[in-house]
Amino acid sequence: MPRRFQPPVPDHLREPHEVNVPGLWNVYILGIGIAILLGLVGGSLWIAWRLLATRFVD
């Protein structure tokens, strides 16, 4: 029988990858945003450190 004619399966009987978790996309986007922010801040600090090191150490 085609899937479109079957009644919907309750969440507790579904496979874990088919269960809809509310708010998961928000957590995912927040994690990506934090990773990007850390990369930008860390890269900026590294560039500033290298510029200061070449100016005052050499």
N, C-alpha and C positions, 0 to 999 in steps of 0.2 A: 504494500500500500504506500502511495507517495507520502512524503513527509507533510505536505500541506494539508492533508485530510486527517492527520492524527491530532488528538487533543494535546494541548500543551502539557509538558511534564513539569511537576512542581520542582522548586529549587532544591529541595533536600534529596531528590532523586537524580538530579542532573550530574553530569561530569563536572569536575571542578573548573575546567577552562570554559564552561558554558554558563556558569553562574555570574550574574551581573552584580558587581560590588559597587555600591553607591560611593561616589567620591574618589574612586581610584584614579580617574583622569586628573583630578585636581592634585593629588599627591604626586603623580607622575610628572606633571608640568612643573610643580614646585621643585621637585628634585632636579629636573633639568635646569631650571632657572638658577638654583643654588650652585650647581656644578659650573654653569657658565660664569656666574658672578665670581666664584672662587678662582676660576681660570683667568678672568680679566684682572682681578686684584693681584693675584700672584704674579702674573706676567708683567703688570705695571711695576710692581715692587722690584722684580728682578731687573727690568730695564733701568729703573732709577738707580738701583744698587750698582749695576755695571757702569752706568754713566758717571756716577760719583767715584767709583773705584778707579776708572781710567783717568779722571781729572786730577785726583789728589794723590794717587799712589805712584803714578809714573813720573 
